[in-house]
């Protein structure tokens, strides 16, 4: 008798993340650092293992090297399995043709052989750029109870923002009767989270039909889901009540980091009942000097703080020298803020150096936006808020 998995997860992690500008010049969006000790991809991977799903295909494409190295054999997430576990799935040359992933549906289609190796009854499709904690096992249970061919996780959003999402129009029992991809005039505020559970046979059928359609854009939201709905397949919404954030923009990434702060944070990553796993570098304990002042902040291991840090998130190895001030900012690993420098309402990528006396960012009251510095930049001139800088920047 062949071995099988009831449910296989497919994690879409190949997007460029262009709206994160300098932060994704050299790495894929799911590899972007988050919350002092995590990367974005830690959240769906942790959700999988916490939900009892131990077979995950991670589909990579854009700048995959750092993401591939970070995932490794999956050991930090307990996904180093002899049968199953985590697998990196990149585009490859097949017998008939080879091509980059052309859309979300085409990416999954190109990896049907991987899914079929495990003879799954169900396939879970995930996105690699969201911050949330979710029990996929509960969603799978609901999928089976309703007898759905496809279940779509959904969350209520402000109606004025609904046109940014795929919108589900449903009956009282949650059955979907209409799916609108980013409608100009949405009929409801129930937004798709980009999390789908398919009965495997139905998924394979519609992926093959979509691939054979020369007019398709090879996208789940634009093509596959509407095709299933039009064919009369049973599609059901699964309402999610917890915290969920699409961190595809600078402002949303900054806001989500800020949501971790405080005695009662909006989003709690320290809950032992739902642990968020990560591949943490070995580092000594953080050091706070005699003159250091730290308030309402997350400080990772290996940081050296001699100055002032307020309402900020600092990753491993960050140095804030005496007299330097960091406020309302996200500072990624191994960045140095030198004496007398000030960083306000900013996101600084890894290995940035802010020289003595330099000011990065402005007071939020001026509505200048979030200042963003790409990795390995040395800043020797003041930087106003909202500027997007790349590796070659050395001051004006």
N, C-alpha and C positions, 0 to 999 in steps of 0.2 A: 504493500500500500504506500502511495506517495505521501511525502510530508507536505503540509500546507499551513498557511496562516489565514486566520479568519479575515483579518483586515491589514492591508498594506497602506502606508502613508507615502504620498509623493509631495515633496516640498519644493516649490518653485523658488529658486534662489539665484536666478541668472540675470536679473534686471540691472540696468546701468545705474539707476538712481540719480538721474541728471539734476533733479531738483535739490539734491544735497550738495551740488556744486563741488567745491574743493575737497569735501570729505570723501567723495567717491571718484576722485581722479585716478587713483591707483588700486582701489579695492572695490569689491562688490558691495552693494548696499547692506545685505545681511551681515557682512563682516564689520560694519561700523560699530565702534565702541559705544556702550550705553551703561549708565548707572554705576560708574566707578570700577566695576569688576566684571561686567558682562559685555557680550556683543548681541546684536539684535537677534541673530539666529538662535541664541540660547533659549529663547522663549518657546518657539514652536517645538524645538527638540525636547525640551524639558516637559512640555505638555504631552508629547507623545509617550515618553517613558512613564510619566505619572499616570497616564491613562491606560497603561498596559499594552501600548502599541510598540512593538520592539523591532519592526522592520520598516525602515525609512529610506527612500531614495531621494537624494538631494540633487536637484537639477541645476547645474551651474553653467555659466557661459561667459559673462562679462568679467574680466579681471579676476579669475578664479583662484589664483595661486595662494593668496593669504587665507582665503576661506577654506580651501582644501587642506592646507596645513593646520589650520585651527581645528577643524573637525577631526582630522586624523583617523584613528580607528574607532572613534566614538566612545572611548572609555569614560570620559568625564560624565557622560549622560547614560552610562550603563547600556550602551548600544554596541559594545564589542562582542557580538554573538557569533557562534559557529554556524548557526542557521538563522539568517535574518540579519539584524544589526543595521548599521548605517552604511550607505553606499553612495559615493560621489558619481553622478551620472552626467557626463559632458557630451556634447554633440560628437558623433563619430561617423566614419565613412562606412556605409552599408553596401551591400552587393549591388543594389540598383542605383542608388544615388547618395549623395551626402550634402548636408546643408546645415546652417545654423538653425537654432530653434526659431521658427517663424511666428510664433504666438504661443499663448499658454496651452491651448489645445494641442498644437503640433508638438510642443515639447513633451507632453504626456504621451502622445501617439508614438513618438520616436522611441519611447522606452516601454512599450507594451510587452516586449519580450521579458524585461526585468520583472514586471508585475506578474506575468503569467508563470514565471518560475515558481511562484509561491502558491499558485492555484487559489487566489483569494476569493472569498464570497463578496467582499466589499473593498472599495478603494476610497481613501481619504485624501483629498486634495487640499494643500495648504499653501499659504504665501509666506515668504521669508522676511517680510518687512513690517510686521505688526508686533506691538508690545501688549501682551495680555496673558492671563492664566485661564485655561479652559479644559474641562474634562471631556475629552473626545469620546470616552466610553459612554457617557450619558447621552451624547448626541447619537452615537451608534445604536444605543438601546431604543431611542425614540424612532430612529429610522426603521428599525425592524418592527417595532410595534405598529407603526402606521402603514407598513407595507409599501413604502415609497420606493420609487426608482431612483430618485435623487432628493437628498435633503440639503438645504442651504442654510447655513448659520446666518442669523440676521440680528441687527441691533437698531434700536430707534435713534435717529439723529435729528437735530433741529431741522425743521422743514426748509428753512432758508439755505441749508447746506446740502439738501437731498440731491440736488442736480449734479453733485460731484460723484455720486455712487450709482451702482446698479440697484434699482428700487424694485422691491417685491410687493405686488398687490395680491392680497390673500383673502380667502373666505374666513369666516369665524373660526373654523377648525384648523386654520393654519395652511390649508391647501392653497398652493399658488395658482392663480388663474391668469396672471400677466407678469412678465418680466420686462422692465424698461432699463436700458443701459444709459445712464447719465441723462435722464430726460430734462428738457428745458422747463417743463411744467409738471413736476412730479405729483402723482395722485395720493401718495402716502409718504411717510417718513421712515419706512422700514427698509433699511439698507443692507445689502448683501455684504458680508464680511470677507468674501473670497475664500470661504471654507466650505467644501462640499463633501458629502458622502454619497457615493454612487454604488448601486448594486453592480458588481463587476461586469457581468455580461452586458448590461445596458450601456455601461461606459465604453466598453470595447466596440460595441456595435456603432454607437454614434461617433466615436473618434474615427473609425474607418470610413463612415459615410461623409464626415466632415473633410477628411483628408482627400477624398475623391471629388469633392466639390471645388471646381476651379475658381468659383466666385467667393469662396469663404476667406475670411481674414484669419482663420485658424485660432479663434479666441473663444474661451468658454462663455463669457458674458455676451458677446456679440453674435455668436454662431451656435455653439453646442446647446446651451441652455434654451434659447428660443426654439431650436429645432425639436428638442425633446417636448417642450410645452405644446408646440403646434401639432406634434404627432399624438398628443393625448396621453403622454406618460404621466404617472402620478408624481408630482413634485410638491414637497412640503417644506415649510419654513421651520427653523428651530431657533426660538428666541433666546438671545444671550443677554444676561442682566449685569454682568460684571464690567470691569475696566477693559477698554480696548482702544488702542491708539494706532493709527496709521502714521508712522514716523517718516514719511516720504518727503517732508519739507523741513527746512531749517527751523522754522517756528514750531512745528509740531514735535520735532526731536528735542528742542530746548524745553518746551512745555512738559513733555513726558519725563524728562530728567528732573525737572522741578517738582513734579508730582510725587517723587520719592522722598521728599524732605519733610521734616516735622515729626512731632511726637505721634501724630495720627495721620500718616501720609495718605494721599488719595489712592496711591498704588503701593502695596506692601510687598517687597521682594524677600522679606525675611521670615515668611510663614513656614515653619518646619513641616507643616502638613502638605505643602505643595512647593517643594524645593525647586528653585531655579538653579540648574547646574551650569557650570562654566569651566573652561580650561584656564585656571588662574596661574600666572607666573609665580615662581618662588620669589618671595620678597621678605625682607625683615619687617618688624613692626613699624608703624608710622612713628615719626619723631616730631614732637611739639616742643619748640624752644621756649625759653623763659619768657620771651616777649610775644609769643604767639597768641593770637586771639581767633578762636574758631567758634562759630555759632551756626546752628541749623544747617549743617553741611554733612555730606558723606565723604569720608576720607579713606582711601584704600591703603592697604599695606604698602610699605616702601616709600611713602611720602615724607618729605621733610618740610615742616612748616615753621618759619621764623616770623612771618608777617601776619596779616589779617585775612581770614577767609570767612565770608558770610554768604549764606543761602546759595551754596555752590556744590558741585559734584566733582571730585578730584580722583582720577584713576591712579594706578600704580606708578610710583617713581616720580610723581610731580614734586617740584621744588618751588617753594614760595619764600624768597629771601626776606631778610629783615627790612621792614619799612614798606614792603610791597603789599598791595591790597587787591584781593580778588572778591568780586561781588556778583551774585546773580549769574554765574557762569558755569559752563561745563568744560573741564580741562582734561584732556586725554593723556595717555601714559607718557612719562619721561619728558614732559614739558617743563621748562624753567622760566619762572617769572622773577626777574632780578630786582635788586634793591631799588626801592622807591617807585617801581612800576605799578600801574593800575590796570586792572582788567575788569570791565563792567559789561554785563549783558552780552556775553560773547561765547562762542564755541571755538576752542583751540584744539586742533588735531594733535596727533602724537609728535613728539620730538620738536616742538616749537620752542624758540628762545625769544623772550621779550626782554629787550635790553634795559639797562638802568634808566629810570625816569620816564619811560615811555608809557603812554596811555593808549589802551586798546578798548574801543567801544565807548559809548556815551550813556548818559543818564536816560533811563527808559522814558522819563517824562517828556523828553524831546522827540519821542516817536521816531528815533533814528533807525530802529530795527536791530537785529542781532548781527554783531560782527562775527565773521567766520574766517579762520586762518587754516589753510591746508597744512599737511604734515611737513616737517623739517624746514619750516620757515624761520629765518632770523629777522625780527622786527626791530628796526632802529629808527623809525619815524612814527609819529602818532597816527592812529588809525580810527577813523570815525565809524559809527555803527553801520551795519548793513553792507559793507564792502566785502566782496568775495575775492580772496587772495589765493594765489597758487604757489607752488614750491619755489619759483624763481624770484619771488618778492624779497627784496633786501632793503626796503625803505625808499621813501620818495626824495 
